[in-house]
Amino acid sequence: MSATPLYNEFPSFLKRYFPYKVQKISLNAGFTCPNRDGSKGYGGCTYCNNQTFNPDYCRTEKPIALQLEEGKRFFAHKYPEMKYLAYFQAYTNTYAPLSYLERIFTEAIEHEDIVGLSIGTRPDCLPDETLDLLSELNKKKPVTVELGLQTIHERTAAFIRRGYKLSCFEDALEKLQERKLETVVHTILGLPGENTENILETMRYLNAHHIDGIKLQLLHVLKHTDLAAYYGQTGFHILSEDEYVDLVIRCLEVLSPDITIHRLTGDGPSDLLIAPLWSLKKRSVLNHIHHELKVRDTWQGRLFTE
């Protein structure tokens, strides 16, 4: 990639806040999800296989402090002086009693090599007392909340069994913004039944709601999911690499340059991924996106500069 970022990328965001290298350490604190335990539904979202979220060091039977230390050892060979973000990633990481949340989040944020928290959750799992806890932690070190939205379209949301209405997302986002908590929104590109315009409508909506960051995730069909069964039955269209690259660039053209781009694609584990297999070459896909950004005339006026 060139020295001047082609968009408001996550590494540039980190450089503005931290004078050293920062790496996320994924943590698994044993959470479940209201879409799995019967509170909202069973089986989770149709595409979800949480095995994809857990590196080897990240196991629920290990205390948070041990996961952090093993995560540090896993990454330390890159930059010995590196600092870390504690990333509570698997399942819904605010779906627990307040006392438990306070204990594990405090344990992570008070670690000397942790410079902030990143917490993945659902909009329907953010009661006021949890939001107040996150707000207090944010006074110690930066706290980012990652919300799984995927799409604004209710028909698609029902198909993937998301389990909450768009109004729930709007309410949670407003409360996070009131508390000045950095908010990153997850979206999935290529969901069955959605065309390019549907996806761009989601991007315009997120612009209008002034989110801080976004993850653009390619739809993966993973083994042991209901989406895999549906794919086997219907053979619904899976984006080609060229189609995906074009779609990502069109999203970037629509999104405000103030929004930090935390992800442009994804890479499902090779032993779980059914389609698209081209996504296994993540570095090649990213290089393809960056090349196309450089050559498209429509993009030249939108280069992000620090």
QUIQUI-V654710 format. One record per backbone hydrogen bond with DSSP energy under -1.0 kcal/mol. CO is the residue of the C=O (numbers start at 1). NH is the residue of the N-H. If there is no record, write none. Layout:
{{CO:NH} {CO:NH}}
This chain:
{{7:9} {8:261} {9:13} {10:14} {11:15} {12:16} {14:17} {14:18} {21:83} {23:85} {25:87} {27:89} {32:92} {33:36} {33:37} {34:40} {34:41} {35:44} {41:38} {45:48} {46:227} {49:52} {50:53} {55:58} {59:62} {63:67} {64:68} {65:69} {66:70} {67:71} {68:72} {69:73} {70:74} {71:75} {72:76} {75:78} {79:82} {83:23} {84:115} {85:25} {86:118} {87:27} {87:89} {88:120} {92:95} {94:96} {97:101} {98:102} {99:103} {100:104} {101:105} {102:106} {103:107} {104:108} {105:109} {106:110} {108:111} {111:114} {113:84} {116:86} {117:144} {118:88} {119:146} {120:93} {121:148} {122:125} {127:131} {128:132} {129:133} {130:134} {131:135} {132:136} {133:137} {134:138} {137:140} {137:141} {142:117} {144:119} {145:184} {146:121} {147:149} {147:186} {149:151} {150:188} {153:157} {154:158} {155:159} {156:160} {157:162} {160:46} {165:169} {166:170} {167:171} {168:172} {169:173} {170:174} {171:175} {172:176} {173:177} {174:178} {175:179} {176:181} {177:180} {182:145} {183:212} {183:213} {184:147} {185:215} {186:149} {186:150} {187:217} {189:219} {191:194} {195:199} {196:200} {197:201} {198:202} {199:203} {200:204} {201:205} {202:206} {203:207} {204:208} {205:209} {206:211} {207:210} {212:260} {213:185} {214:262} {215:187} {217:189} {221:274} {221:275} {225:229} {226:230} {227:231} {228:232} {229:233} {230:234} {231:235} {240:244} {241:245} {242:246} {243:247} {244:248} {245:249} {246:250} {247:251} {248:252} {249:253} {250:254} {251:255} {256:259} {260:214} {261:10} {263:216} {269:272} {269:273} {272:223} {275:221} {276:279} {277:280} {278:281} {280:282} {281:285} {282:286} {283:287} {284:288} {285:289} {286:290} {287:291} {288:292} {289:293} {290:294} {291:295} {292:296} {296:299} {299:302}}
